[in-house]
Amino acid sequence: MVAYRSPKPLMGVRISLPVLNLIIIMKEYIQKSIEELFYKVSWPSWDELQNDSIVVAIASVIIALTIYLMDASWSSLLGAFYSMF
């Protein structure tokens, strides 16, 4: 049995240049994203947020009622159809 030995002496972990470049690019991207969130994004006011939430809640109830009515009507229609057989 032949033992395999690396020709290089044991050294610390080496990071290649492409990996270092990727780390630098990711760090810059995260910094720019945080900067944009703090200084460039226009966040809604509390009143706008409440009004939009009410609109979403009302729309959700209307859509839920529409789906319920469609389901109930199809259920009764198919129930009548299946009762014929």
PDB file of N, CA, C and O in Angstrom:
ATOM      1  N   MET A   1       0.855  -1.166   0.000  1.00  0.00           N
ATOM      2  CA  MET A   1       0.000   0.000   0.000  1.00  0.00           C
ATOM      3  C   MET A   1       0.908   1.238   0.000  1.00  0.00           C
ATOM      4  O   MET A   1       1.853   1.329   0.783  1.00  0.00           O
ATOM      5  N   VAL A   2       0.605   2.176  -0.883  1.00  0.00           N
ATOM      6  CA  VAL A   2       1.401   3.382  -0.991  1.00  0.00           C
ATOM      7  C   VAL A   2       0.632   4.517  -0.343  1.00  0.00           C
ATOM      8  O   VAL A   2      -0.533   4.750  -0.668  1.00  0.00           O
ATOM      9  N   ALA A   3       1.264   5.207   0.551  1.00  0.00           N
ATOM     10  CA  ALA A   3       0.623   6.338   1.215  1.00  0.00           C
ATOM     11  C   ALA A   3       0.753   7.561   0.317  1.00  0.00           C
ATOM     12  O   ALA A   3       1.813   7.799  -0.262  1.00  0.00           O
ATOM     13  N   TYR A   4      -0.308   8.325   0.203  1.00  0.00           N
ATOM     14  CA  TYR A   4      -0.285   9.532  -0.624  1.00  0.00           C
ATOM     15  C   TYR A   4       0.034  10.719   0.257  1.00  0.00           C
ATOM     16  O   TYR A   4      -0.590  10.924   1.298  1.00  0.00           O
ATOM     17  N   ARG A   5       0.990  11.480  -0.160  1.00  0.00           N
ATOM     18  CA  ARG A   5       1.363  12.648   0.606  1.00  0.00           C
ATOM     19  C   ARG A   5       1.380  13.842  -0.334  1.00  0.00           C
ATOM     20  O   ARG A   5       1.930  13.782  -1.434  1.00  0.00           O
ATOM     21  N   SER A   6       0.777  14.906   0.113  1.00  0.00           N
ATOM     22  CA  SER A   6       0.730  16.113  -0.699  1.00  0.00           C
ATOM     23  C   SER A   6       2.130  16.701  -0.827  1.00  0.00           C
ATOM     24  O   SER A   6       2.883  16.718   0.146  1.00  0.00           O
ATOM     25  N   PRO A   7       2.486  17.180  -2.008  1.00  0.00           N
ATOM     26  CA  PRO A   7       3.810  17.769  -2.175  1.00  0.00           C
ATOM     27  C   PRO A   7       3.949  19.120  -1.469  1.00  0.00           C
ATOM     28  O   PRO A   7       5.066  19.583  -1.241  1.00  0.00           O
ATOM     29  N   LYS A   8       2.832  19.751  -1.125  1.00  0.00           N
ATOM     30  CA  LYS A   8       2.884  21.052  -0.469  1.00  0.00           C
ATOM     31  C   LYS A   8       2.841  20.857   1.045  1.00  0.00           C
ATOM     32  O   LYS A   8       2.118  19.994   1.544  1.00  0.00           O
ATOM     33  N   PRO A   9       3.600  21.644   1.757  1.00  0.00           N
ATOM     34  CA  PRO A   9       3.515  21.540   3.222  1.00  0.00           C
ATOM     35  C   PRO A   9       2.169  22.069   3.708  1.00  0.00           C
ATOM     36  O   PRO A   9       1.489  22.808   2.996  1.00  0.00           O
ATOM     37  N   LEU A  10       1.797  21.691   4.903  1.00  0.00           N
ATOM     38  CA  LEU A  10       0.523  22.138   5.454  1.00  0.00           C
ATOM     39  C   LEU A  10       0.556  23.646   5.650  1.00  0.00           C
ATOM     40  O   LEU A  10       1.419  24.187   6.342  1.00  0.00           O
ATOM     41  N   MET A  11      -0.386  24.291   5.038  1.00  0.00           N
ATOM     42  CA  MET A  11      -0.474  25.739   5.136  1.00  0.00           C
ATOM     43  C   MET A  11      -1.901  26.078   5.555  1.00  0.00           C
ATOM     44  O   MET A  11      -2.769  25.207   5.606  1.00  0.00           O
ATOM     45  N   GLY A  12      -2.126  27.323   5.847  1.00  0.00           N
ATOM     46  CA  GLY A  12      -3.473  27.759   6.188  1.00  0.00           C
ATOM     47  C   GLY A  12      -4.382  27.692   4.970  1.00  0.00           C
ATOM     48  O   GLY A  12      -3.939  27.366   3.869  1.00  0.00           O
ATOM     49  N   VAL A  13      -5.623  27.994   5.172  1.00  0.00           N
ATOM     50  CA  VAL A  13      -6.583  27.980   4.075  1.00  0.00           C
ATOM     51  C   VAL A  13      -6.271  29.140   3.145  1.00  0.00           C
ATOM     52  O   VAL A  13      -6.125  30.283   3.579  1.00  0.00           O
ATOM     53  N   ARG A  14      -6.174  28.834   1.896  1.00  0.00           N
ATOM     54  CA  ARG A  14      -5.939  29.880   0.910  1.00  0.00           C
ATOM     55  C   ARG A  14      -7.238  30.208   0.212  1.00  0.00           C
ATOM     56  O   ARG A  14      -8.026  29.321  -0.114  1.00  0.00           O
ATOM     57  N   ILE A  15      -7.449  31.466  -0.011  1.00  0.00           N
ATOM     58  CA  ILE A  15      -8.642  31.904  -0.736  1.00  0.00           C
ATOM     59  C   ILE A  15      -8.165  32.471  -2.061  1.00  0.00           C
ATOM     60  O   ILE A  15      -7.336  33.381  -2.095  1.00  0.00           O
ATOM     61  N   SER A  16      -8.687  31.936  -3.139  1.00  0.00           N
ATOM     62  CA  SER A  16      -8.251  32.381  -4.458  1.00  0.00           C
ATOM     63  C   SER A  16      -8.797  33.770  -4.757  1.00  0.00           C
ATOM     64  O   SER A  16      -9.728  34.231  -4.097  1.00  0.00           O
ATOM     65  N   LEU A  17      -8.224  34.430  -5.743  1.00  0.00           N
ATOM     66  CA  LEU A  17      -8.633  35.783  -6.104  1.00  0.00           C
ATOM     67  C   LEU A  17     -10.088  35.885  -6.552  1.00  0.00           C
ATOM     68  O   LEU A  17     -10.763  36.840  -6.167  1.00  0.00           O
ATOM     69  N   PRO A  18     -10.606  34.940  -7.353  1.00  0.00           N
ATOM     70  CA  PRO A  18     -12.031  35.061  -7.711  1.00  0.00           C
ATOM     71  C   PRO A  18     -12.953  35.032  -6.496  1.00  0.00           C
ATOM     72  O   PRO A  18     -13.969  35.727  -6.468  1.00  0.00           O
ATOM     73  N   VAL A  19     -12.600  34.232  -5.495  1.00  0.00           N
ATOM     74  CA  VAL A  19     -13.428  34.173  -4.292  1.00  0.00           C
ATOM     75  C   VAL A  19     -13.333  35.488  -3.532  1.00  0.00           C
ATOM     76  O   VAL A  19     -14.344  35.986  -3.037  1.00  0.00           O
ATOM     77  N   LEU A  20     -12.137  36.059  -3.432  1.00  0.00           N
ATOM     78  CA  LEU A  20     -11.984  37.346  -2.768  1.00  0.00           C
ATOM     79  C   LEU A  20     -12.768  38.433  -3.500  1.00  0.00           C
ATOM     80  O   LEU A  20     -13.410  39.273  -2.869  1.00  0.00           O
ATOM     81  N   ASN A  21     -12.713  38.416  -4.814  1.00  0.00           N
ATOM     82  CA  ASN A  21     -13.476  39.390  -5.593  1.00  0.00           C
ATOM     83  C   ASN A  21     -14.970  39.228  -5.354  1.00  0.00           C
ATOM     84  O   ASN A  21     -15.693  40.217  -5.231  1.00  0.00           O
ATOM     85  N   LEU A  22     -15.428  37.994  -5.289  1.00  0.00           N
ATOM     86  CA  LEU A  22     -16.849  37.741  -5.035  1.00  0.00           C
ATOM     87  C   LEU A  22     -17.253  38.259  -3.662  1.00  0.00           C
ATOM     88  O   LEU A  22     -18.322  38.850  -3.509  1.00  0.00           O
ATOM     89  N   ILE A  23     -16.410  38.042  -2.671  1.00  0.00           N
ATOM     90  CA  ILE A  23     -16.709  38.522  -1.315  1.00  0.00           C
ATOM     91  C   ILE A  23     -16.778  40.050  -1.303  1.00  0.00           C
ATOM     92  O   ILE A  23     -17.668  40.626  -0.676  1.00  0.00           O
ATOM     93  N   ILE A  24     -15.855  40.699  -1.985  1.00  0.00           N
ATOM     94  CA  ILE A  24     -15.854  42.162  -2.051  1.00  0.00           C
ATOM     95  C   ILE A  24     -17.103  42.670  -2.755  1.00  0.00           C
ATOM     96  O   ILE A  24     -17.724  43.635  -2.310  1.00  0.00           O
ATOM     97  N   ILE A  25     -17.470  42.021  -3.852  1.00  0.00           N
ATOM     98  CA  ILE A  25     -18.669  42.424  -4.598  1.00  0.00           C
ATOM     99  C   ILE A  25     -19.914  42.245  -3.742  1.00  0.00           C
ATOM    100  O   ILE A  25     -20.791  43.109  -3.740  1.00  0.00           O
ATOM    101  N   MET A  26     -20.003  41.136  -3.013  1.00  0.00           N
ATOM    102  CA  MET A  26     -21.171  40.903  -2.155  1.00  0.00           C
ATOM    103  C   MET A  26     -21.232  41.929  -1.031  1.00  0.00           C
ATOM    104  O   MET A  26     -22.313  42.412  -0.692  1.00  0.00           O
ATOM    105  N   LYS A  27     -20.087  42.266  -0.451  1.00  0.00           N
ATOM    106  CA  LYS A  27     -20.051  43.259   0.626  1.00  0.00           C
ATOM    107  C   LYS A  27     -20.515  44.618   0.118  1.00  0.00           C
ATOM    108  O   LYS A  27     -21.283  45.301   0.797  1.00  0.00           O
ATOM    109  N   GLU A  28     -20.059  45.020  -1.070  1.00  0.00           N
ATOM    110  CA  GLU A  28     -20.491  46.298  -1.649  1.00  0.00           C
ATOM    111  C   GLU A  28     -21.983  46.282  -1.953  1.00  0.00           C
ATOM    112  O   GLU A  28     -22.675  47.278  -1.738  1.00  0.00           O
ATOM    113  N   TYR A  29     -22.481  45.150  -2.453  1.00  0.00           N
ATOM    114  CA  TYR A  29     -23.912  45.042  -2.768  1.00  0.00           C
ATOM    115  C   TYR A  29     -24.758  45.203  -1.507  1.00  0.00           C
ATOM    116  O   TYR A  29     -25.764  45.913  -1.521  1.00  0.00           O
ATOM    117  N   ILE A  30     -24.359  44.557  -0.433  1.00  0.00           N
ATOM    118  CA  ILE A  30     -25.121  44.658   0.818  1.00  0.00           C
ATOM    119  C   ILE A  30     -25.076  46.080   1.366  1.00  0.00           C
ATOM    120  O   ILE A  30     -26.090  46.600   1.831  1.00  0.00           O
ATOM    121  N   GLN A  31     -23.900  46.709   1.314  1.00  0.00           N
ATOM    122  CA  GLN A  31     -23.785  48.089   1.793  1.00  0.00           C
ATOM    123  C   GLN A  31     -24.660  49.038   0.968  1.00  0.00           C
ATOM    124  O   GLN A  31     -25.324  49.910   1.529  1.00  0.00           O
ATOM    125  N   LYS A  32     -24.663  48.876  -0.349  1.00  0.00           N
ATOM    126  CA  LYS A  32     -25.485  49.735  -1.203  1.00  0.00           C
ATOM    127  C   LYS A  32     -26.970  49.485  -0.974  1.00  0.00           C
ATOM    128  O   LYS A  32     -27.771  50.419  -1.016  1.00  0.00           O
ATOM    129  N   SER A  33     -27.341  48.227  -0.732  1.00  0.00           N
ATOM    130  CA  SER A  33     -28.750  47.910  -0.473  1.00  0.00           C
ATOM    131  C   SER A  33     -29.223  48.559   0.823  1.00  0.00           C
ATOM    132  O   SER A  33     -30.322  49.111   0.878  1.00  0.00           O
ATOM    133  N   ILE A  34     -28.401  48.495   1.859  1.00  0.00           N
ATOM    134  CA  ILE A  34     -28.768  49.114   3.133  1.00  0.00           C
ATOM    135  C   ILE A  34     -28.867  50.623   2.970  1.00  0.00           C
ATOM    136  O   ILE A  34     -29.794  51.247   3.486  1.00  0.00           O
ATOM    137  N   GLU A  35     -27.915  51.210   2.252  1.00  0.00           N
ATOM    138  CA  GLU A  35     -27.949  52.655   2.013  1.00  0.00           C
ATOM    139  C   GLU A  35     -29.213  53.061   1.249  1.00  0.00           C
ATOM    140  O   GLU A  35     -29.825  54.085   1.554  1.00  0.00           O
ATOM    141  N   GLU A  36     -29.595  52.267   0.271  1.00  0.00           N
ATOM    142  CA  GLU A  36     -30.798  52.583  -0.496  1.00  0.00           C
ATOM    143  C   GLU A  36     -32.046  52.475   0.372  1.00  0.00           C
ATOM    144  O   GLU A  36     -32.945  53.309   0.262  1.00  0.00           O
ATOM    145  N   LEU A  37     -32.116  51.464   1.230  1.00  0.00           N
ATOM    146  CA  LEU A  37     -33.282  51.305   2.099  1.00  0.00           C
ATOM    147  C   LEU A  37     -33.428  52.468   3.067  1.00  0.00           C
ATOM    148  O   LEU A  37     -34.547  52.867   3.389  1.00  0.00           O
ATOM    149  N   PHE A  38     -32.309  53.017   3.536  1.00  0.00           N
ATOM    150  CA  PHE A  38     -32.381  54.094   4.514  1.00  0.00           C
ATOM    151  C   PHE A  38     -32.593  55.470   3.871  1.00  0.00           C
ATOM    152  O   PHE A  38     -33.303  56.306   4.429  1.00  0.00           O
ATOM    153  N   TYR A  39     -31.994  55.709   2.719  1.00  0.00           N
ATOM    154  CA  TYR A  39     -31.970  57.071   2.191  1.00  0.00           C
ATOM    155  C   TYR A  39     -32.775  57.290   0.905  1.00  0.00           C
ATOM    156  O   TYR A  39     -33.120  58.432   0.600  1.00  0.00           O
ATOM    157  N   LYS A  40     -33.081  56.243   0.148  1.00  0.00           N
ATOM    158  CA  LYS A  40     -33.736  56.452  -1.136  1.00  0.00           C
ATOM    159  C   LYS A  40     -35.164  55.931  -1.203  1.00  0.00           C
ATOM    160  O   LYS A  40     -35.929  56.356  -2.068  1.00  0.00           O
ATOM    161  N   VAL A  41     -35.538  55.026  -0.314  1.00  0.00           N
ATOM    162  CA  VAL A  41     -36.888  54.451  -0.331  1.00  0.00           C
ATOM    163  C   VAL A  41     -37.834  55.396   0.384  1.00  0.00           C
ATOM    164  O   VAL A  41     -37.528  55.889   1.470  1.00  0.00           O
ATOM    165  N   SER A  42     -38.979  55.647  -0.223  1.00  0.00           N
ATOM    166  CA  SER A  42     -39.988  56.475   0.452  1.00  0.00           C
ATOM    167  C   SER A  42     -41.004  55.542   1.112  1.00  0.00           C
ATOM    168  O   SER A  42     -41.814  54.900   0.443  1.00  0.00           O
ATOM    169  N   TRP A  43     -40.939  55.488   2.410  1.00  0.00           N
ATOM    170  CA  TRP A  43     -41.819  54.614   3.170  1.00  0.00           C
ATOM    171  C   TRP A  43     -43.154  55.323   3.390  1.00  0.00           C
ATOM    172  O   TRP A  43     -43.177  56.544   3.548  1.00  0.00           O
ATOM    173  N   PRO A  44     -44.277  54.577   3.403  1.00  0.00           N
ATOM    174  CA  PRO A  44     -45.575  55.213   3.620  1.00  0.00           C
ATOM    175  C   PRO A  44     -45.717  55.697   5.063  1.00  0.00           C
ATOM    176  O   PRO A  44     -45.100  55.169   5.988  1.00  0.00           O
ATOM    177  N   SER A  45     -46.551  56.716   5.215  1.00  0.00           N
ATOM    178  CA  SER A  45     -46.820  57.197   6.568  1.00  0.00           C
ATOM    179  C   SER A  45     -47.767  56.214   7.264  1.00  0.00           C
ATOM    180  O   SER A  45     -48.310  55.303   6.639  1.00  0.00           O
ATOM    181  N   TRP A  46     -47.951  56.421   8.566  1.00  0.00           N
ATOM    182  CA  TRP A  46     -48.812  55.525   9.333  1.00  0.00           C
ATOM    183  C   TRP A  46     -50.258  55.584   8.833  1.00  0.00           C
ATOM    184  O   TRP A  46     -50.927  54.553   8.764  1.00  0.00           O
ATOM    185  N   ASP A  47     -50.746  56.773   8.484  1.00  0.00           N
ATOM    186  CA  ASP A  47     -52.119  56.907   7.984  1.00  0.00           C
ATOM    187  C   ASP A  47     -52.282  56.214   6.634  1.00  0.00           C
ATOM    188  O   ASP A  47     -53.281  55.535   6.400  1.00  0.00           O
ATOM    189  N   GLU A  48     -51.310  56.383   5.752  1.00  0.00           N
ATOM    190  CA  GLU A  48     -51.380  55.707   4.452  1.00  0.00           C
ATOM    191  C   GLU A  48     -51.362  54.189   4.628  1.00  0.00           C
ATOM    192  O   GLU A  48     -52.077  53.468   3.931  1.00  0.00           O
ATOM    193  N   LEU A  49     -50.553  53.718   5.550  1.00  0.00           N
ATOM    194  CA  LEU A  49     -50.453  52.285   5.811  1.00  0.00           C
ATOM    195  C   LEU A  49     -51.773  51.736   6.341  1.00  0.00           C
ATOM    196  O   LEU A  49     -52.197  50.653   5.938  1.00  0.00           O
ATOM    197  N   GLN A  50     -52.427  52.470   7.238  1.00  0.00           N
ATOM    198  CA  GLN A  50     -53.717  52.022   7.766  1.00  0.00           C
ATOM    199  C   GLN A  50     -54.781  52.014   6.676  1.00  0.00           C
ATOM    200  O   GLN A  50     -55.564  51.068   6.583  1.00  0.00           O
ATOM    201  N   ASN A  51     -54.818  53.061   5.847  1.00  0.00           N
ATOM    202  CA  ASN A  51     -55.811  53.116   4.772  1.00  0.00           C
ATOM    203  C   ASN A  51     -55.613  51.979   3.770  1.00  0.00           C
ATOM    204  O   ASN A  51     -56.579  51.352   3.334  1.00  0.00           O
ATOM    205  N   ASP A  52     -54.357  51.717   3.409  1.00  0.00           N
ATOM    206  CA  ASP A  52     -54.088  50.628   2.475  1.00  0.00           C
ATOM    207  C   ASP A  52     -54.434  49.275   3.081  1.00  0.00           C
ATOM    208  O   ASP A  52     -54.908  48.383   2.376  1.00  0.00           O
ATOM    209  N   SER A  53     -54.204  49.115   4.369  1.00  0.00           N
ATOM    210  CA  SER A  53     -54.539  47.854   5.040  1.00  0.00           C
ATOM    211  C   SER A  53     -56.048  47.635   5.050  1.00  0.00           C
ATOM    212  O   SER A  53     -56.510  46.508   4.873  1.00  0.00           O
ATOM    213  N   ILE A  54     -56.810  48.690   5.254  1.00  0.00           N
ATOM    214  CA  ILE A  54     -58.271  48.580   5.234  1.00  0.00           C
ATOM    215  C   ILE A  54     -58.752  48.191   3.845  1.00  0.00           C
ATOM    216  O   ILE A  54     -59.647  47.357   3.709  1.00  0.00           O
ATOM    217  N   VAL A  55     -58.165  48.786   2.813  1.00  0.00           N
ATOM    218  CA  VAL A  55     -58.543  48.454   1.428  1.00  0.00           C
ATOM    219  C   VAL A  55     -58.249  46.981   1.145  1.00  0.00           C
ATOM    220  O   VAL A  55     -59.065  46.292   0.533  1.00  0.00           O
ATOM    221  N   VAL A  56     -57.091  46.500   1.584  1.00  0.00           N
ATOM    222  CA  VAL A  56     -56.727  45.094   1.368  1.00  0.00           C
ATOM    223  C   VAL A  56     -57.675  44.170   2.124  1.00  0.00           C
ATOM    224  O   VAL A  56     -58.073  43.133   1.593  1.00  0.00           O
ATOM    225  N   ALA A  57     -58.042  44.525   3.349  1.00  0.00           N
ATOM    226  CA  ALA A  57     -58.961  43.693   4.135  1.00  0.00           C
ATOM    227  C   ALA A  57     -60.335  43.619   3.470  1.00  0.00           C
ATOM    228  O   ALA A  57     -60.928  42.543   3.391  1.00  0.00           O
ATOM    229  N   ILE A  58     -60.841  44.753   2.993  1.00  0.00           N
ATOM    230  CA  ILE A  58     -62.153  44.764   2.331  1.00  0.00           C
ATOM    231  C   ILE A  58     -62.114  43.959   1.038  1.00  0.00           C
ATOM    232  O   ILE A  58     -63.033  43.192   0.749  1.00  0.00           O
ATOM    233  N   ALA A  59     -61.038  44.137   0.254  1.00  0.00           N
ATOM    234  CA  ALA A  59     -60.913  43.374  -0.988  1.00  0.00           C
ATOM    235  C   ALA A  59     -60.825  41.879  -0.696  1.00  0.00           C
ATOM    236  O   ALA A  59     -61.387  41.075  -1.441  1.00  0.00           O
ATOM    237  N   SER A  60     -60.137  41.494   0.363  1.00  0.00           N
ATOM    238  CA  SER A  60     -60.026  40.079   0.723  1.00  0.00           C
ATOM    239  C   SER A  60     -61.379  39.496   1.099  1.00  0.00           C
ATOM    240  O   SER A  60     -61.696  38.369   0.720  1.00  0.00           O
ATOM    241  N   VAL A  61     -62.184  40.258   1.843  1.00  0.00           N
ATOM    242  CA  VAL A  61     -63.517  39.778   2.226  1.00  0.00           C
ATOM    243  C   VAL A  61     -64.401  39.632   0.990  1.00  0.00           C
ATOM    244  O   VAL A  61     -65.136  38.652   0.868  1.00  0.00           O
ATOM    245  N   ILE A  62     -64.337  40.599   0.072  1.00  0.00           N
ATOM    246  CA  ILE A  62     -65.147  40.532  -1.152  1.00  0.00           C
ATOM    247  C   ILE A  62     -64.748  39.321  -1.991  1.00  0.00           C
ATOM    248  O   ILE A  62     -65.613  38.608  -2.500  1.00  0.00           O
ATOM    249  N   ILE A  63     -63.455  39.086  -2.139  1.00  0.00           N
ATOM    250  CA  ILE A  63     -62.991  37.934  -2.921  1.00  0.00           C
ATOM    251  C   ILE A  63     -63.389  36.629  -2.239  1.00  0.00           C
ATOM    252  O   ILE A  63     -63.796  35.681  -2.909  1.00  0.00           O
ATOM    253  N   ALA A  64     -63.275  36.572  -0.914  1.00  0.00           N
ATOM    254  CA  ALA A  64     -63.666  35.359  -0.184  1.00  0.00           C
ATOM    255  C   ALA A  64     -65.157  35.084  -0.336  1.00  0.00           C
ATOM    256  O   ALA A  64     -65.554  33.935  -0.535  1.00  0.00           O
ATOM    257  N   LEU A  65     -65.989  36.119  -0.247  1.00  0.00           N
ATOM    258  CA  LEU A  65     -67.436  35.930  -0.438  1.00  0.00           C
ATOM    259  C   LEU A  65     -67.761  35.485  -1.858  1.00  0.00           C
ATOM    260  O   LEU A  65     -68.631  34.638  -2.062  1.00  0.00           O
ATOM    261  N   THR A  66     -67.063  36.055  -2.843  1.00  0.00           N
ATOM    262  CA  THR A  66     -67.291  35.658  -4.235  1.00  0.00           C
ATOM    263  C   THR A  66     -66.949  34.186  -4.437  1.00  0.00           C
ATOM    264  O   THR A  66     -67.702  33.455  -5.081  1.00  0.00           O
ATOM    265  N   ILE A  67     -65.825  33.752  -3.893  1.00  0.00           N
ATOM    266  CA  ILE A  67     -65.436  32.346  -4.024  1.00  0.00           C
ATOM    267  C   ILE A  67     -66.414  31.444  -3.286  1.00  0.00           C
ATOM    268  O   ILE A  67     -66.759  30.367  -3.773  1.00  0.00           O
ATOM    269  N   TYR A  68     -66.865  31.883  -2.103  1.00  0.00           N
ATOM    270  CA  TYR A  68     -67.848  31.082  -1.359  1.00  0.00           C
ATOM    271  C   TYR A  68     -69.144  30.934  -2.146  1.00  0.00           C
ATOM    272  O   TYR A  68     -69.695  29.837  -2.233  1.00  0.00           O
ATOM    273  N   LEU A  69     -69.636  32.034  -2.723  1.00  0.00           N
ATOM    274  CA  LEU A  69     -70.877  31.965  -3.501  1.00  0.00           C
ATOM    275  C   LEU A  69     -70.719  31.084  -4.737  1.00  0.00           C
ATOM    276  O   LEU A  69     -71.629  30.328  -5.079  1.00  0.00           O
ATOM    277  N   MET A  70     -69.582  31.175  -5.402  1.00  0.00           N
ATOM    278  CA  MET A  70     -69.344  30.311  -6.562  1.00  0.00           C
ATOM    279  C   MET A  70     -69.307  28.846  -6.139  1.00  0.00           C
ATOM    280  O   MET A  70     -69.879  27.992  -6.816  1.00  0.00           O
ATOM    281  N   ASP A  71     -68.643  28.550  -5.033  1.00  0.00           N
ATOM    282  CA  ASP A  71     -68.549  27.177  -4.548  1.00  0.00           C
ATOM    283  C   ASP A  71     -69.921  26.645  -4.144  1.00  0.00           C
ATOM    284  O   ASP A  71     -70.278  25.514  -4.474  1.00  0.00           O
ATOM    285  N   ALA A  72     -70.688  27.472  -3.427  1.00  0.00           N
ATOM    286  CA  ALA A  72     -72.018  27.024  -2.984  1.00  0.00           C
ATOM    287  C   ALA A  72     -72.940  26.784  -4.179  1.00  0.00           C
ATOM    288  O   ALA A  72     -73.696  25.813  -4.195  1.00  0.00           O
ATOM    289  N   SER A  73     -72.878  27.668  -5.179  1.00  0.00           N
ATOM    290  CA  SER A  73     -73.758  27.488  -6.342  1.00  0.00           C
ATOM    291  C   SER A  73     -73.362  26.255  -7.149  1.00  0.00           C
ATOM    292  O   SER A  73     -74.235  25.503  -7.581  1.00  0.00           O
ATOM    293  N   TRP A  74     -72.065  26.033  -7.362  1.00  0.00           N
ATOM    294  CA  TRP A  74     -71.639  24.845  -8.088  1.00  0.00           C
ATOM    295  C   TRP A  74     -71.946  23.573  -7.300  1.00  0.00           C
ATOM    296  O   TRP A  74     -72.272  22.540  -7.884  1.00  0.00           O
ATOM    297  N   SER A  75     -71.843  23.651  -5.976  1.00  0.00           N
ATOM    298  CA  SER A  75     -72.140  22.491  -5.147  1.00  0.00           C
ATOM    299  C   SER A  75     -73.614  22.106  -5.256  1.00  0.00           C
ATOM    300  O   SER A  75     -73.942  20.929  -5.402  1.00  0.00           O
ATOM    301  N   SER A  76     -74.500  23.097  -5.185  1.00  0.00           N
ATOM    302  CA  SER A  76     -75.932  22.790  -5.300  1.00  0.00           C
ATOM    303  C   SER A  76     -76.287  22.351  -6.718  1.00  0.00           C
ATOM    304  O   SER A  76     -77.127  21.469  -6.901  1.00  0.00           O
ATOM    305  N   LEU A  77     -75.663  22.950  -7.708  1.00  0.00           N
ATOM    306  CA  LEU A  77     -75.921  22.569  -9.106  1.00  0.00           C
ATOM    307  C   LEU A  77     -75.461  21.150  -9.369  1.00  0.00           C
ATOM    308  O   LEU A  77     -76.190  20.368  -9.979  1.00  0.00           O
ATOM    309  N   LEU A  78     -74.262  20.802  -8.919  1.00  0.00           N
ATOM    310  CA  LEU A  78     -73.779  19.417  -9.110  1.00  0.00           C
ATOM    311  C   LEU A  78     -74.548  18.433  -8.262  1.00  0.00           C
ATOM    312  O   LEU A  78     -74.755  17.291  -8.674  1.00  0.00           O
ATOM    313  N   GLY A  79     -74.992  18.866  -7.045  1.00  0.00           N
ATOM    314  CA  GLY A  79     -75.814  17.989  -6.221  1.00  0.00           C
ATOM    315  C   GLY A  79     -77.130  17.645  -6.910  1.00  0.00           C
ATOM    316  O   GLY A  79     -77.584  16.502  -6.862  1.00  0.00           O
ATOM    317  N   ALA A  80     -77.743  18.648  -7.556  1.00  0.00           N
ATOM    318  CA  ALA A  80     -78.970  18.395  -8.302  1.00  0.00           C
ATOM    319  C   ALA A  80     -78.702  17.489  -9.499  1.00  0.00           C
ATOM    320  O   ALA A  80     -79.509  16.614  -9.810  1.00  0.00           O
ATOM    321  N   PHE A  81     -77.590  17.691 -10.158  1.00  0.00           N
ATOM    322  CA  PHE A  81     -77.252  16.879 -11.320  1.00  0.00           C
ATOM    323  C   PHE A  81     -77.006  15.432 -10.922  1.00  0.00           C
ATOM    324  O   PHE A  81     -77.489  14.520 -11.592  1.00  0.00           O
ATOM    325  N   TYR A  82     -76.257  15.204  -9.836  1.00  0.00           N
ATOM    326  CA  TYR A  82     -75.958  13.844  -9.389  1.00  0.00           C
ATOM    327  C   TYR A  82     -77.187  13.142  -8.815  1.00  0.00           C
ATOM    328  O   TYR A  82     -77.259  11.913  -8.841  1.00  0.00           O
ATOM    329  N   SER A  83     -78.139  13.892  -8.305  1.00  0.00           N
ATOM    330  CA  SER A  83     -79.331  13.259  -7.742  1.00  0.00           C
ATOM    331  C   SER A  83     -80.223  12.669  -8.855  1.00  0.00           C
ATOM    332  O   SER A  83     -81.078  11.827  -8.581  1.00  0.00           O
ATOM    333  N   MET A  84     -80.023  13.109 -10.091  1.00  0.00           N
ATOM    334  CA  MET A  84     -80.806  12.559 -11.207  1.00  0.00           C
ATOM    335  C   MET A  84     -80.378  11.141 -11.532  1.00  0.00           C
ATOM    336  O   MET A  84     -81.151  10.387 -12.123  1.00  0.00           O
ATOM    337  N   PHE A  85     -79.173  10.765 -11.162  1.00  0.00           N
ATOM    338  CA  PHE A  85     -78.682   9.434 -11.502  1.00  0.00           C
ATOM    339  C   PHE A  85     -78.775   8.551 -10.335  1.00  0.00           C
ATOM    340  O   PHE A  85     -78.408   7.379 -10.417  1.00  0.00           O
TER     341      PHE A  85
END
